[in-house]
Amino acid sequence: MKKSRKALSLLLASVLGTTLFATSVVAAACDNEEKPTPPAENPLDKANESVTLSVEGKETKKASEVKKEDVKASGFDESKFQLTVDSITAEDTKLKVKYTLKSLADNSTKEFEKTIEGFLPETPAENPLDKANESVTLSVEGKETKKASEVKKEDVKASGFDESKFQLTVDSITAEDTKLKVKYTLKSLADNSTKEFEKTIEGFLPETPAENPLDKANESVTLSVEGKETKKASEVKKEDVKASGFDESKFQLTVDSITAEDTKLKVKYTLKSLADNSTKEFEKTIEGFLPETPAENPLDKANESVTLSVEGKETKKASEVKKEDVKASGFDESKFQLTVDSITAEDTKLKVKYTLKSLADNSTKEFEKTIEGFLPETPAENPLDKANESVTLSVEGKETKKASEVKKEDVKASGFDESKFQLTVDSITAEDTKLKVKYTLKSLADNSTKEFEKTIEGFLPETPAENPLDKANESVTLSVEGKETKKASEVKKEDVKASGFDESKFQLTVDSITAEDTKLKVKYTLKSLADNSTKEFEKTIEGFLPETPAVPGSPR
């Protein structure tokens, strides 16, 4: 009797275990079933629409003085969501805030960004870091005998500033032929504030292509895809690209990315020297694939049927429309999903950028269409445009100075109602006897802003005779030895010789060359050895052999 009961218990346990296992498998299968979720169902996006960011007393402080903990967030349901400020970036009178919303229901998160406006403007004269940076001098000992690419961060020496008040840290260096671009951070020891700067050290030995074994090896690299004549570039995978022609015992080639461009495949790859582990990125194109026909792409086909609309557009302006107001129809919603990415108002039109997604294979493609028929944006309705009509810009004593000598703070604005609007000069550009001024008007009523541009005339002329670099350039002669027997496309930068100018007073560096059939366009920089001032120029060398037209279908 006891044996029978024991056997019965074992049988029941076995049946129950099998049932529970089957139930868990079915439940897991149900959980793993993919169900497309429309963007509108994301509670984080919905919650973010209500988020308001603020900084108490912003009208009396600068954006650069704000700390992360000063940013307050409101307007969303704090019983359902948690907001964390990740970073803040001061941009003159604005504060860019990056933050993360977290759903307390399922712990899902998403990053967002908003901007708080209305801070006091940052005036250059008030920033001790800018002032200190004016005195910073960067140097590399013995630069005349080494190349910029051989320099390490610790080789860069900084001087000229008050080291009892400031600390300088070199963040990165980038070699650019005979120049070394240095990015560095100045830190105030008084309040620990920091700011990034960039300066260039010149006068290194030139980097000659022949000295770089990676450039030399790349000349022999050949890229191919087997059977390319029978397939489209969009069907190729990275592993299908084969590289040959170079010495594989000395170099390693890695395909980084491929991009299909109709009958061509653009390949970005990295060559690595096995001798010293140095690397360099290159790019080549494989041609000769089958053409991509639009009819073969189901997303293009579906897009032909897409219709975009905004209800009641005849009674509203395009600038009043929000993304969620745009409705899409006409396509098969059981096969495709459409997401509006951005909208741009252009008077009576609304430009809509959107993405179509195939629910069959999750492939996506971006498109753009325009909705017309909105009410016109009339200038009289925009108080900023109206205010700008009264703006007058001036520079005191302009008749006795050149436009190139003016600073932003020298530009004075008047004529508008300063109790209702705020004007900030964004940038100035000298153009001989004129000064082009770009500025932003801000409405103090609703914090709306708009950029404008006006020109101040009547400065002293910038006369070429006053610039020794322009004078020196008049004597510059560029040449390439034996140009009559070679093509412009065969020339390298180091083949270009410069003469005719006073080399004891000026230094000439060839920046780039561009072959244009029988001509070679040369861009170069003249540097004054007296004051280190520089200016870019361009001249053309003529008389090369003509470029022979490429034979169709031949590899490049």
Buried (B, 14 or more C-beta within 10 A) or exposed (E): EEEEEEEEEEEEEEEEEEEEEEEEEEEEEEEEEEEEEEBEEBBBBBBBEEBEBEBEEBEEBBBBBBEEEBBEBEBBEEEEBBBEBEEBEBEBBBBBBEBBBBBEEEEEEBEBEBEBBBBBEBEEEEBBBBEBBEEBEBEBEEBEEBBBBBBEEEBBEBEBBEEEEBBBEBEEBEBBBBBBBBEBBBBBEEEEBEBEBEBEBBBBBEBEEEEBBBBEBBEEBEBBBEEBEEBBBBBBEEEBBEBEBBEEEEBBBEBEEBEBEBBBBBBEBBBBBEEEEEEBEBEBBBBBBBEBEEEEBBBBEBBEEBEBEBEEBEEBBBBBBEEEBBEBEBBEEEEBBBBBEEBEBEBBBBBBEBBBBBBEEEEEBEBEBEBEEBBEBEEEEBBBBEBBEEBEBEBEEBEEBBBBBBEBEBBEBEBBEEEEBBBBBEEBEBEBBBBBBEBBBBBBEEEEBBEBEBEBEEBBEBEEEEBBBBEBBEEBEBEBEEBEEBBBBBBEBEBBEBEBBEEEEBBBBBBEBEBEEBBBBBEBBBBBEEEEEBBEBEBEBEEBBEBEEEEEEEEE
